[in-house]
Amino acid sequence: MDTYSFTKSQELFVRAAKVIPCGINGHFSPAMLVPPTSYPFYAERGRGARFTDVDGNELIDYTCAYGPMVLGYNNEVVDEAAARQREAGDTMGAPGPVMVELAEKMVDMLPFAAWALFAKNGGDVTSYALMVARAATGRKKIVAIQGGYHGVAAWMQGAGHHGVIDADVENIVRIPWNDVAAFVRVLAENPGQIAGFIATPYHHPTFADSELPDQGYWESIRELCDKHGVVLIVDDVRCGFRLSLRGSAEFFGFTPDLACYCKALANGYPISALVGSDALKGAAAKVFFTGSYWYQAVPMAAAVACLDELVRLDAPKRMQDFGRALTGGMQRLADKHGYELRVSGVPSMPYLRLTDDPSLMLHQRFCSECTRRGAYFTSHHNWFMSCAHTQEDLDRTLAIVDDAFAALEKSPEGQGGS
Ligand SMILES: Cc1ncc(COP(=O)(O)O)c(C=O)c1O
């Protein structure tokens, strides 16, 4: 099987590094891709589950832009709805009526939701949620999970991160995932001080296996929040609409007070949403939080169309089925070549790693060999499935995986394969 080269990506990156700090900052940084020479840095165009990079390489994309792509790049239904709204107007002197339509739709879809507010990024609404919890309770402290990610605001980053001062994080108390006793302890040590508990529906850190909630975990957290007047915030930015169209809290059988949505909400159009219970509507109304582009009507129209499509396609089931077929097929191929591939998390957002590889060198090599053959696999982050991944994509991906395992056996990292 031919392997790709990424020379134009690399040339463009050299130009970029002169005028953009890091060349590409944040989660798209080549620093996240190991080895960076085996990955594309710039996408030229996308269609369905694939994008073509600046070198003309076509990649079946299992990053899905780290989540926003859920129906496929350039999805016609969503793009037509957006185009119609763009013709009518986008950022104007007042929000469009589509904002009301979208709020009504989210309130209808999500059983616990009595209202919705819109912003742009996931981090906007996780910060928004903290402010609502503090406004509602008059308390300062927030309990979050060690290794949990809720965006790049200073409160969310750890002490010692560049640009973060101790005061930014002194009211954030981190506890391990699935550790109810730790939450009980923190509540006892901080009586009447905890405003909110924020966590993702299940734990999906980077560079580590995902962990589902233990039996009864969310039930206990809910009970403790009720008992101590703590606002339960579920950060559904990443999982939202890939587990259930009624919210990931419902998937795991609990009811949050606030929930944050972003990635799969509008198939790549910039919008996020905070939704909440009736009891918190008054507090949400008091918090002043806004932005120049938060009332853009085009992403709202895209979100309405995207949600309708997700319902029509029974999207979570489709993505879970595809993820199961992909990871099951990959595990069989790993076995054939003498490796063990561990899969964790949920099938629509699986985290994979080759076992007996504590340094991750082998797994990184494997992912890069697949990417060089046209299946874009990151090695440190969960992957995302979309409704646009087809049987043809699956067959092609498994052929790539088979070939990549064969190449791996010949590499220094691959010793240990049969
Ligand atoms: C669980 C979770 N919360 C919040 C965020 C932040 O979203 P954004 O990058 O859109 O600000 C992310 C982004 O990856 C996320 O995965």
The ligand as an ORCA input file, in Angstrom:
! r2SCAN-3c Opt
* xyz 0 1
  C     -15.546     17.918     27.589
  C     -15.138     19.231     27.004
  N     -15.513     20.360     27.601
  C     -15.191     21.574     27.134
  C     -14.423     21.690     26.007
  C     -14.034     23.037     25.501
  O     -14.668     23.294     24.302
  P     -14.078     24.418     23.335
  O     -12.741     23.923     22.872
  O     -15.070     24.498     22.242
  O     -13.974     25.675     24.141
  C     -14.010     20.541     25.324
  C     -13.191     20.623     24.129
  O     -12.588     19.703     23.672
  C     -14.370     19.273     25.834
  O     -14.009     18.145     25.237
*
